[in-house]
Amino acid sequence: MKTNNAQGRSVCLAITAYMIAKAVINMFIGGISFGGMVSTFMSIGFAVLIGILLFSGLEYVNYGVAGYLAIGFMTHLPTNILHITSNWFYLLEGFVDVGCVLLLLILPCVKEHFTNKWSEVPDLFKK
């Protein structure tokens, strides 16, 4: 896989690992049931898909993932603040999401990683 900045790709892999870990931890916090398992496997699958997109370094993917994380944070923030005694973990998780958003949008090495053109997708997998 072609990358324009190895450090930026490493940051993206760390964000992917966080998202997968978040899905697994939420499974254990929410309890294990059949519906919960299906939801968790979908969350893990979505996190893996996001990880593949982040790993690719394609233009503007970082903005899409940052938007997804920011919308998730803003959607759950009111509930997490209202029920802070029971949702403190989710509030903390939300602030880590905001940290990931900032890394994706501001960190120069990450921004340099996302310079692969969409028209060059077949060439990205050549060595």
N, CA, C and O atoms as a GROMACS GRO file, in nm:
protein
  508
    1MET      N    1   0.085  -0.117   0.000
    1MET     CA    2   0.000   0.000   0.000
    1MET      C    3   0.089   0.123   0.000
    1MET      O    4   0.183   0.132   0.079
    2LYS      N    5   0.061   0.216  -0.087
    2LYS     CA    6   0.137   0.340  -0.097
    2LYS      C    7   0.094   0.434   0.014
    2LYS      O    8  -0.026   0.455   0.036
    3THR      N    9   0.190   0.491   0.084
    3THR     CA   10   0.159   0.592   0.184
    3THR      C   11   0.249   0.711   0.164
    3THR      O   12   0.364   0.696   0.122
    4ASN      N   13   0.199   0.827   0.192
    4ASN     CA   14   0.276   0.949   0.176
    4ASN      C   15   0.342   0.992   0.306
    4ASN      O   16   0.430   1.078   0.306
    5ASN      N   17   0.300   0.933   0.418
    5ASN     CA   18   0.360   0.964   0.547
    5ASN      C   19   0.334   0.846   0.640
    5ASN      O   20   0.221   0.820   0.680
    6ALA      N   21   0.442   0.777   0.675
    6ALA     CA   22   0.429   0.657   0.759
    6ALA      C   23   0.379   0.691   0.899
    6ALA      O   24   0.302   0.615   0.957
    7GLN      N   25   0.421   0.805   0.954
    7GLN     CA   26   0.375   0.843   1.087
    7GLN      C   27   0.225   0.873   1.085
    7GLN      O   28   0.153   0.836   1.178
    8GLY      N   29   0.178   0.939   0.980
    8GLY     CA   30   0.035   0.966   0.967
    8GLY      C   31  -0.045   0.838   0.956
    8GLY      O   32  -0.154   0.827   1.013
    9ARG      N   33   0.008   0.740   0.883
    9ARG     CA   34  -0.061   0.611   0.872
    9ARG      C   35  -0.064   0.541   1.007
    9ARG      O   36  -0.164   0.477   1.041
   10SER      N   37   0.043   0.553   1.085
   10SER     CA   38   0.045   0.492   1.219
   10SER      C   39  -0.060   0.553   1.310
   10SER      O   40  -0.125   0.483   1.387
   11VAL      N   41  -0.078   0.684   1.301
   11VAL     CA   42  -0.182   0.751   1.380
   11VAL      C   43  -0.320   0.698   1.339
   11VAL      O   44  -0.405   0.674   1.424
   12CYS      N   45  -0.340   0.679   1.209
   12CYS     CA   46  -0.468   0.626   1.160
   12CYS      C   47  -0.491   0.484   1.208
   12CYS      O   48  -0.604   0.447   1.240
   13LEU      N   49  -0.386   0.403   1.214
   13LEU     CA   50  -0.400   0.266   1.265
   13LEU      C   51  -0.434   0.268   1.414
   13LEU      O   52  -0.511   0.185   1.461
   14ALA      N   53  -0.377   0.363   1.489
   14ALA     CA   54  -0.409   0.376   1.631
   14ALA      C   55  -0.556   0.416   1.649
   14ALA      O   56  -0.623   0.366   1.739
   15ILE      N   57  -0.605   0.506   1.565
   15ILE     CA   58  -0.746   0.547   1.572
   15ILE      C   59  -0.836   0.427   1.540
   15ILE      O   60  -0.940   0.408   1.603
   16THR      N   61  -0.795   0.347   1.442
   16THR     CA   62  -0.872   0.226   1.408
   16THR      C   63  -0.876   0.129   1.526
   16THR      O   64  -0.981   0.076   1.559
   17ALA      N   65  -0.760   0.107   1.589
   17ALA     CA   66  -0.754   0.017   1.704
   17ALA      C   67  -0.845   0.068   1.817
   17ALA      O   68  -0.912  -0.011   1.883
   18TYR      N   69  -0.846   0.199   1.837
   18TYR     CA   70  -0.933   0.258   1.940
   18TYR      C   71  -1.079   0.231   1.907
   18TYR      O   72  -1.156   0.193   1.995
   19MET      N   73  -1.118   0.250   1.781
   19MET     CA   74  -1.258   0.231   1.743
   19MET      C   75  -1.302   0.085   1.759
   19MET      O   76  -1.415   0.059   1.801
   20ILE      N   77  -1.215  -0.008   1.727
   20ILE     CA   78  -1.247  -0.150   1.744
   20ILE      C   79  -1.257  -0.183   1.894
   20ILE      O   80  -1.350  -0.251   1.936
   21ALA      N   81  -1.161  -0.133   1.972
   21ALA     CA   82  -1.164  -0.157   2.117
   21ALA      C   83  -1.289  -0.096   2.180
   21ALA      O   84  -1.348  -0.155   2.270
   22LYS      N   85  -1.329   0.022   2.131
   22LYS     CA   86  -1.449   0.088   2.182
   22LYS      C   87  -1.572   0.002   2.159
   22LYS      O   88  -1.657  -0.010   2.246
   23ALA      N   89  -1.582  -0.059   2.041
   23ALA     CA   90  -1.696  -0.145   2.010
   23ALA      C   91  -1.699  -0.268   2.100
   23ALA      O   92  -1.805  -0.309   2.148
   24VAL      N   93  -1.583  -0.326   2.124
   24VAL     CA   94  -1.576  -0.446   2.209
   24VAL      C   95  -1.608  -0.411   2.354
   24VAL      O   96  -1.683  -0.484   2.420
   25ILE      N   97  -1.553  -0.301   2.403
   25ILE     CA   98  -1.578  -0.261   2.542
   25ILE      C   99  -1.726  -0.227   2.561
   25ILE      O  100  -1.785  -0.263   2.663
   26ASN      N  101  -1.785  -0.159   2.464
   26ASN     CA  102  -1.928  -0.128   2.474
   26ASN      C  103  -2.014  -0.253   2.476
   26ASN      O  104  -2.122  -0.254   2.535
   27MET      N  105  -1.966  -0.360   2.411
   27MET     CA  106  -2.039  -0.487   2.414
   27MET      C  107  -2.044  -0.540   2.558
   27MET      O  108  -2.149  -0.584   2.604
   28PHE      N  109  -1.931  -0.535   2.627
   28PHE     CA  110  -1.927  -0.587   2.763
   28PHE      C  111  -2.003  -0.496   2.861
   28PHE      O  112  -2.066  -0.545   2.955
   29ILE      N  113  -1.997  -0.366   2.839
   29ILE     CA  114  -2.070  -0.274   2.927
   29ILE      C  115  -2.220  -0.288   2.907
   29ILE      O  116  -2.297  -0.287   3.003
   30GLY      N  117  -2.262  -0.301   2.781
   30GLY     CA  118  -2.405  -0.309   2.750
   30GLY      C  119  -2.466  -0.443   2.779
   30GLY      O  120  -2.589  -0.457   2.775
   31GLY      N  121  -2.387  -0.541   2.808
   31GLY     CA  122  -2.439  -0.675   2.832
   31GLY      C  123  -2.438  -0.757   2.704
   31GLY      O  124  -2.449  -0.703   2.594
   32ILE      N  125  -2.424  -0.886   2.720
   32ILE     CA  126  -2.414  -0.973   2.604
   32ILE      C  127  -2.549  -1.041   2.583
   32ILE      O  128  -2.592  -1.125   2.663
   33SER      N  129  -2.613  -1.004   2.475
   33SER     CA  130  -2.737  -1.069   2.432
   33SER      C  131  -2.726  -1.089   2.281
   33SER      O  132  -2.632  -1.040   2.218
   34PHE      N  133  -2.821  -1.162   2.225
   34PHE     CA  134  -2.813  -1.188   2.081
   34PHE      C  135  -2.818  -1.058   2.001
   34PHE      O  136  -2.738  -1.036   1.911
   35GLY      N  137  -2.913  -0.971   2.035
   35GLY     CA  138  -2.925  -0.842   1.966
   35GLY      C  139  -2.801  -0.757   1.988
   35GLY      O  140  -2.755  -0.688   1.897
   36GLY      N  141  -2.749  -0.762   2.109
   36GLY     CA  142  -2.628  -0.687   2.140
   36GLY      C  143  -2.507  -0.740   2.064
   36GLY      O  144  -2.422  -0.662   2.020
   37MET      N  145  -2.500  -0.872   2.049
   37MET     CA  146  -2.389  -0.932   1.975
   37MET      C  147  -2.393  -0.891   1.828
   37MET      O  148  -2.290  -0.858   1.769
   38VAL      N  149  -2.512  -0.894   1.769
   38VAL     CA  150  -2.526  -0.854   1.628
   38VAL      C  151  -2.484  -0.709   1.612
   38VAL      O  152  -2.411  -0.674   1.519
   39SER      N  153  -2.531  -0.624   1.702
   39SER     CA  154  -2.496  -0.484   1.697
   39SER      C  155  -2.345  -0.463   1.714
   39SER      O  156  -2.285  -0.380   1.646
   40THR      N  157  -2.286  -0.538   1.806
   40THR     CA  158  -2.143  -0.527   1.829
   40THR      C  159  -2.064  -0.571   1.707
   40THR      O  160  -1.968  -0.504   1.668
   41PHE      N  161  -2.103  -0.683   1.646
   41PHE     CA  162  -2.030  -0.729   1.528
   41PHE      C  163  -2.045  -0.630   1.413
   41PHE      O  164  -1.953  -0.613   1.333
   42MET      N  165  -2.160  -0.565   1.404
   42MET     CA  166  -2.176  -0.461   1.302
   42MET      C  167  -2.087  -0.342   1.334
   42MET      O  168  -2.027  -0.284   1.243
   43SER      N  169  -2.077  -0.305   1.460
   43SER     CA  170  -1.991  -0.194   1.501
   43SER      C  171  -1.844  -0.226   1.474
   43SER      O  172  -1.769  -0.142   1.426
   44ILE      N  173  -1.805  -0.349   1.505
   44ILE     CA  174  -1.667  -0.390   1.479
   44ILE      C  175  -1.640  -0.391   1.329
   44ILE      O  176  -1.535  -0.345   1.284
   45GLY      N  177  -1.734  -0.443   1.252
   45GLY     CA  178  -1.719  -0.445   1.106
   45GLY      C  179  -1.709  -0.305   1.048
   45GLY      O  180  -1.628  -0.280   0.959
   46PHE      N  181  -1.791  -0.213   1.100
   46PHE     CA  182  -1.786  -0.075   1.054
   46PHE      C  183  -1.653  -0.011   1.092
   46PHE      O  184  -1.596   0.065   1.013
   47ALA      N  185  -1.602  -0.041   1.212
   47ALA     CA  186  -1.473   0.014   1.254
   47ALA      C  187  -1.360  -0.040   1.166
   47ALA      O  188  -1.267   0.034   1.133
   48VAL      N  189  -1.368  -0.166   1.128
   48VAL     CA  190  -1.268  -0.223   1.037
   48VAL      C  191  -1.276  -0.157   0.900
   48VAL      O  192  -1.174  -0.127   0.839
   49LEU      N  193  -1.397  -0.134   0.851
   49LEU     CA  194  -1.415  -0.065   0.723
   49LEU      C  195  -1.356   0.076   0.729
   49LEU      O  196  -1.287   0.119   0.636
   50ILE      N  197  -1.383   0.148   0.836
   50ILE     CA  198  -1.326   0.281   0.853
   50ILE      C  199  -1.173   0.271   0.858
   50ILE      O  200  -1.103   0.355   0.802
   51GLY      N  201  -1.122   0.168   0.926
   51GLY     CA  202  -0.978   0.149   0.933
   51GLY      C  203  -0.916   0.127   0.796
   51GLY      O  204  -0.808   0.180   0.766
   52ILE      N  205  -0.982   0.050   0.712
   52ILE     CA  206  -0.931   0.026   0.577
   52ILE      C  207  -0.929   0.158   0.500
   52ILE      O  208  -0.833   0.187   0.429
   53LEU      N  209  -1.035   0.236   0.513
   53LEU     CA  210  -1.039   0.366   0.446
   53LEU      C  211  -0.931   0.459   0.498
   53LEU      O  212  -0.865   0.529   0.420
   54LEU      N  213  -0.911   0.461   0.630
   54LEU     CA  214  -0.805   0.544   0.687
   54LEU      C  215  -0.668   0.498   0.640
   54LEU      O  216  -0.581   0.581   0.610
   55PHE      N  217  -0.647   0.369   0.634
   55PHE     CA  218  -0.518   0.312   0.591
   55PHE      C  219  -0.487   0.349   0.446
   55PHE      O  220  -0.371   0.365   0.410
   56SER      N  221  -0.592   0.361   0.364
   56SER     CA  222  -0.573   0.388   0.221
   56SER      C  223  -0.511   0.525   0.195
   56SER      O  224  -0.439   0.541   0.096
   57GLY      N  225  -0.536   0.622   0.280
   57GLY     CA  226  -0.481   0.754   0.261
   57GLY      C  227  -0.548   0.832   0.148
   57GLY      O  228  -0.490   0.927   0.096
   58LEU      N  229  -0.668   0.792   0.110
   58LEU     CA  230  -0.738   0.861   0.002
   58LEU      C  231  -0.782   1.001   0.046
   58LEU      O  232  -0.816   1.023   0.162
   59GLU      N  233  -0.780   1.092  -0.048
   59GLU     CA  234  -0.818   1.230  -0.020
   59GLU      C  235  -0.955   1.239   0.045
   59GLU      O  236  -1.048   1.168   0.008
   60TYR      N  237  -0.964   1.325   0.142
   60TYR     CA  238  -1.089   1.364   0.209
   60TYR      C  239  -1.150   1.256   0.298
   60TYR      O  240  -1.253   1.281   0.361
   61VAL      N  241  -1.092   1.137   0.303
   61VAL     CA  242  -1.145   1.032   0.393
   61VAL      C  243  -1.133   1.078   0.538
   61VAL      O  244  -1.222   1.051   0.619
   62ASN      N  245  -1.024   1.146   0.570
   62ASN     CA  246  -1.007   1.193   0.708
   62ASN      C  247  -1.120   1.288   0.748
   62ASN      O  248  -1.163   1.287   0.864
   63TYR      N  249  -1.169   1.370   0.655
   63TYR     CA  250  -1.279   1.460   0.687
   63TYR      C  251  -1.408   1.382   0.711
   63TYR      O  252  -1.485   1.416   0.802
   64GLY      N  253  -1.432   1.279   0.632
   64GLY     CA  254  -1.551   1.198   0.650
   64GLY      C  255  -1.551   1.126   0.784
   64GLY      O  256  -1.653   1.124   0.854
   65VAL      N  257  -1.438   1.065   0.820
   65VAL     CA  258  -1.428   0.993   0.947
   65VAL      C  259  -1.436   1.092   1.064
   65VAL      O  260  -1.501   1.063   1.165
   66ALA      N  261  -1.372   1.206   1.050
   66ALA     CA  262  -1.380   1.308   1.156
   66ALA      C  263  -1.524   1.355   1.174
   66ALA      O  264  -1.570   1.375   1.286
   67GLY      N  265  -1.595   1.373   1.064
   67GLY     CA  266  -1.737   1.412   1.072
   67GLY      C  267  -1.821   1.306   1.141
   67GLY      O  268  -1.908   1.338   1.222
   68TYR      N  269  -1.796   1.180   1.107
   68TYR     CA  270  -1.869   1.069   1.169
   68TYR      C  271  -1.847   1.068   1.321
   68TYR      O  272  -1.942   1.054   1.397
   69LEU      N  273  -1.721   1.083   1.364
   69LEU     CA  274  -1.691   1.082   1.507
   69LEU      C  275  -1.750   1.205   1.577
   69LEU      O  276  -1.801   1.195   1.688
   70ALA      N  277  -1.743   1.321   1.511
   70ALA     CA  278  -1.796   1.444   1.570
   70ALA      C  279  -1.948   1.437   1.584
   70ALA      O  280  -2.002   1.479   1.686
   71ILE      N  281  -2.016   1.385   1.483
   71ILE     CA  282  -2.162   1.373   1.491
   71ILE      C  283  -2.201   1.277   1.602
   71ILE      O  284  -2.295   1.302   1.677
   72GLY      N  285  -2.128   1.166   1.615
   72GLY     CA  286  -2.155   1.072   1.724
   72GLY      C  287  -2.137   1.137   1.860
   72GLY      O  288  -2.217   1.115   1.952
   73PHE      N  289  -2.032   1.217   1.874
   73PHE     CA  290  -2.007   1.286   2.001
   73PHE      C  291  -2.119   1.384   2.032
   73PHE      O  292  -2.172   1.385   2.143
   74MET      N  293  -2.156   1.466   1.933
   74MET     CA  294  -2.258   1.568   1.956
   74MET      C  295  -2.396   1.507   1.981
   74MET      O  296  -2.476   1.562   2.057
   75THR      N  297  -2.424   1.393   1.917
   75THR     CA  298  -2.552   1.327   1.935
   75THR      C  299  -2.568   1.275   2.077
   75THR      O  300  -2.676   1.287   2.136
   76HIS      N  301  -2.463   1.219   2.133
   76HIS     CA  302  -2.472   1.157   2.265
   76HIS      C  303  -2.434   1.251   2.380
   76HIS      O  304  -2.457   1.217   2.496
   77LEU      N  305  -2.378   1.366   2.350
   77LEU     CA  306  -2.331   1.457   2.456
   77LEU      C  307  -2.441   1.499   2.552
   77LEU      O  308  -2.419   1.492   2.673
   78PRO      N  309  -2.559   1.542   2.507
   78PRO     CA  310  -2.661   1.585   2.605
   78PRO      C  311  -2.701   1.474   2.703
   78PRO      O  312  -2.714   1.499   2.823
   79THR      N  313  -2.720   1.355   2.653
   79THR     CA  314  -2.758   1.243   2.740
   79THR      C  315  -2.645   1.210   2.837
   79THR      O  316  -2.670   1.183   2.954
   80ASN      N  317  -2.522   1.211   2.788
   80ASN     CA  318  -2.409   1.178   2.874
   80ASN      C  319  -2.390   1.282   2.984
   80ASN      O  320  -2.349   1.248   3.095
   81ILE      N  321  -2.419   1.408   2.955
   81ILE     CA  322  -2.407   1.511   3.057
   81ILE      C  323  -2.523   1.501   3.157
   81ILE      O  324  -2.502   1.515   3.277
   82LEU      N  325  -2.645   1.478   3.108
   82LEU     CA  326  -2.761   1.469   3.198
   82LEU      C  327  -2.748   1.352   3.294
   82LEU      O  328  -2.792   1.361   3.409
   83HIS      N  329  -2.690   1.243   3.249
   83HIS     CA  330  -2.677   1.122   3.332
   83HIS      C  331  -2.530   1.094   3.359
   83HIS      O  332  -2.482   0.982   3.342
   84ILE      N  333  -2.458   1.198   3.401
   84ILE     CA  334  -2.312   1.187   3.414
   84ILE      C  335  -2.270   1.083   3.518
   84ILE      O  336  -2.162   1.024   3.506
   85THR      N  337  -2.352   1.060   3.618
   85THR     CA  338  -2.313   0.963   3.721
   85THR      C  339  -2.310   0.820   3.666
   85THR      O  340  -2.228   0.739   3.709
   86SER      N  341  -2.398   0.790   3.572
   86SER     CA  342  -2.399   0.655   3.515
   86SER      C  343  -2.334   0.651   3.376
   86SER      O  344  -2.302   0.542   3.327
   87ASN      N  345  -2.313   0.766   3.313
   87ASN     CA  346  -2.257   0.770   3.178
   87ASN      C  347  -2.120   0.836   3.172
   87ASN      O  348  -2.078   0.879   3.065
   88TRP      N  349  -2.049   0.844   3.283
   88TRP     CA  350  -1.920   0.911   3.282
   88TRP      C  351  -1.822   0.844   3.186
   88TRP      O  352  -1.740   0.911   3.123
   89PHE      N  353  -1.831   0.712   3.174
   89PHE     CA  354  -1.741   0.640   3.084
   89PHE      C  355  -1.768   0.680   2.939
   89PHE      O  356  -1.675   0.698   2.860
   90TYR      N  357  -1.896   0.693   2.904
   90TYR     CA  358  -1.932   0.732   2.768
   90TYR      C  359  -1.893   0.877   2.739
   90TYR      O  360  -1.858   0.911   2.626
   91LEU      N  361  -1.900   0.961   2.841
   91LEU     CA  362  -1.856   1.099   2.824
   91LEU      C  363  -1.706   1.104   2.799
   91LEU      O  364  -1.659   1.179   2.714
   92LEU      N  365  -1.632   1.026   2.873
   92LEU     CA  366  -1.487   1.016   2.852
   92LEU      C  367  -1.457   0.962   2.712
   92LEU      O  368  -1.368   1.012   2.642
   93GLU      N  369  -1.531   0.862   2.672
   93GLU     CA  370  -1.517   0.805   2.538
   93GLU      C  371  -1.543   0.911   2.430
   93GLU      O  372  -1.474   0.915   2.328
   94GLY      N  373  -1.640   0.996   2.454
   94GLY     CA  374  -1.672   1.104   2.361
   94GLY      C  375  -1.558   1.203   2.348
   94GLY      O  376  -1.530   1.252   2.239
   95PHE      N  377  -1.492   1.233   2.459
   95PHE     CA  378  -1.380   1.326   2.452
   95PHE      C  379  -1.259   1.264   2.382
   95PHE      O  380  -1.180   1.334   2.319
   96VAL      N  381  -1.244   1.134   2.393
   96VAL     CA  382  -1.139   1.066   2.314
   96VAL      C  383  -1.174   1.073   2.166
   96VAL      O  384  -1.086   1.090   2.081
   97ASP      N  385  -1.304   1.060   2.134
   97ASP     CA  386  -1.348   1.078   1.995
   97ASP      C  387  -1.311   1.217   1.943
   97ASP      O  388  -1.265   1.231   1.830
   98VAL      N  389  -1.332   1.319   2.026
   98VAL     CA  390  -1.296   1.455   1.986
   98VAL      C  391  -1.145   1.465   1.964
   98VAL      O  392  -1.100   1.534   1.873
   99GLY      N  393  -1.067   1.398   2.047
   99GLY     CA  394  -0.922   1.395   2.026
   99GLY      C  395  -0.887   1.333   1.892
   99GLY      O  396  -0.798   1.381   1.822
  100CYS      N  397  -0.956   1.225   1.856
  100CYS     CA  398  -0.932   1.161   1.727
  100CYS      C  399  -0.970   1.255   1.612
  100CYS      O  400  -0.900   1.260   1.511
  101VAL      N  401  -1.079   1.329   1.629
  101VAL     CA  402  -1.120   1.427   1.528
  101VAL      C  403  -1.010   1.530   1.509
  101VAL      O  404  -0.974   1.564   1.396
  102LEU      N  405  -0.956   1.581   1.618
  102LEU     CA  406  -0.851   1.681   1.608
  102LEU      C  407  -0.726   1.625   1.542
  102LEU      O  408  -0.663   1.693   1.461
  103LEU      N  409  -0.691   1.501   1.574
  103LEU     CA  410  -0.575   1.438   1.509
  103LEU      C  411  -0.597   1.427   1.359
  103LEU      O  412  -0.507   1.455   1.280
  104LEU      N  413  -0.717   1.386   1.319
  104LEU     CA  414  -0.746   1.368   1.177
  104LEU      C  415  -0.748   1.500   1.100
  104LEU      O  416  -0.716   1.503   0.981
  105LEU      N  417  -0.784   1.608   1.165
  105LEU     CA  418  -0.800   1.735   1.096
  105LEU      C  419  -0.680   1.828   1.106
  105LEU      O  420  -0.658   1.910   1.017
  106ILE      N  421  -0.601   1.817   1.212
  106ILE     CA  422  -0.498   1.917   1.238
  106ILE      C  423  -0.356   1.865   1.222
  106ILE      O  424  -0.269   1.938   1.174
  107LEU      N  425  -0.330   1.742   1.261
  107LEU     CA  426  -0.193   1.690   1.263
  107LEU      C  427  -0.134   1.688   1.122
  107LEU      O  428  -0.190   1.623   1.034
  108PRO      N  429  -0.023   1.757   1.098
  108PRO     CA  430   0.034   1.765   0.962
  108PRO      C  431   0.069   1.630   0.900
  108PRO      O  432   0.046   1.609   0.781
  109CYS      N  433   0.123   1.539   0.979
  109CYS     CA  434   0.161   1.409   0.923
  109CYS      C  435   0.037   1.330   0.878
  109CYS      O  436   0.043   1.257   0.779
  110VAL      N  437  -0.073   1.345   0.948
  110VAL     CA  438  -0.197   1.278   0.909
  110VAL      C  439  -0.253   1.343   0.782
  110VAL      O  440  -0.298   1.273   0.692
  111LYS      N  441  -0.251   1.474   0.777
  111LYS     CA  442  -0.301   1.544   0.658
  111LYS      C  443  -0.218   1.505   0.535
  111LYS      O  444  -0.272   1.491   0.426
  112GLU      N  445  -0.087   1.488   0.554
  112GLU     CA  446  -0.001   1.447   0.442
  112GLU      C  447  -0.032   1.304   0.398
  112GLU      O  448  -0.021   1.272   0.280
  113HIS      N  449  -0.071   1.220   0.492
  113HIS     CA  450  -0.106   1.081   0.459
  113HIS      C  451  -0.226   1.076   0.365
  113HIS      O  452  -0.235   0.987   0.280
  114PHE      N  453  -0.318   1.170   0.379
  114PHE     CA  454  -0.441   1.169   0.299
  114PHE      C  455  -0.427   1.253   0.171
  114PHE      O  456  -0.503   1.347   0.149
  115THR      N  457  -0.330   1.217   0.089
  115THR     CA  458  -0.310   1.288  -0.038
  115THR      C  459  -0.318   1.195  -0.158
  115THR      O  460  -0.289   1.238  -0.270
  116ASN      N  461  -0.357   1.071  -0.139
  116ASN     CA  462  -0.375   0.979  -0.252
  116ASN      C  463  -0.503   1.016  -0.327
  116ASN      O  464  -0.607   1.040  -0.266
  117LYS      N  465  -0.493   1.020  -0.457
  117LYS     CA  466  -0.608   1.055  -0.542
  117LYS      C  467  -0.700   0.935  -0.559
  117LYS      O  468  -0.654   0.821  -0.566
  118TRP      N  469  -0.830   0.961  -0.566
  118TRP     CA  470  -0.927   0.854  -0.586
  118TRP      C  471  -0.910   0.789  -0.722
  118TRP      O  472  -0.938   0.670  -0.738
  119SER      N  473  -0.863   0.865  -0.820
  119SER     CA  474  -0.843   0.809  -0.954
  119SER      C  475  -0.726   0.712  -0.960
  119SER      O  476  -0.711   0.637  -1.056
  120GLU      N  477  -0.642   0.713  -0.856
  120GLU     CA  478  -0.524   0.627  -0.852
  120GLU      C  479  -0.544   0.504  -0.763
  120GLU      O  480  -0.446   0.439  -0.727
  121VAL      N  481  -0.666   0.471  -0.728
  121VAL     CA  482  -0.694   0.360  -0.637
  121VAL      C  483  -0.629   0.229  -0.682
  121VAL      O  484  -0.568   0.163  -0.599
  122PRO      N  485  -0.638   0.188  -0.810
  122PRO     CA  486  -0.573   0.063  -0.849
  122PRO      C  487  -0.421   0.065  -0.832
  122PRO      O  488  -0.360  -0.039  -0.806
  123ASP      N  489  -0.360   0.182  -0.846
  123ASP     CA  490  -0.215   0.193  -0.833
  123ASP      C  491  -0.168   0.190  -0.688
  123ASP      O  492  -0.050   0.164  -0.662
  124LEU      N  493  -0.256   0.216  -0.594
  124LEU     CA  494  -0.217   0.221  -0.453
  124LEU      C  495  -0.173   0.085  -0.402
  124LEU      O  496  -0.094   0.077  -0.308
  125PHE      N  497  -0.220  -0.021  -0.463
  125PHE     CA  498  -0.191  -0.154  -0.413
  125PHE      C  499  -0.069  -0.215  -0.480
  125PHE      O  500  -0.033  -0.329  -0.450
  126LYS      N  501  -0.006  -0.142  -0.570
  126LYS     CA  502   0.117  -0.190  -0.636
  126LYS      C  503   0.235  -0.149  -0.550
  126LYS      O  504   0.233  -0.045  -0.485
  127LYS      N  505   0.336  -0.232  -0.551
  127LYS     CA  506   0.456  -0.200  -0.473
  127LYS      C  507   0.550  -0.115  -0.550
  127LYS      O  508   0.656  -0.079  -0.500
   0.00000   0.00000   0.00000
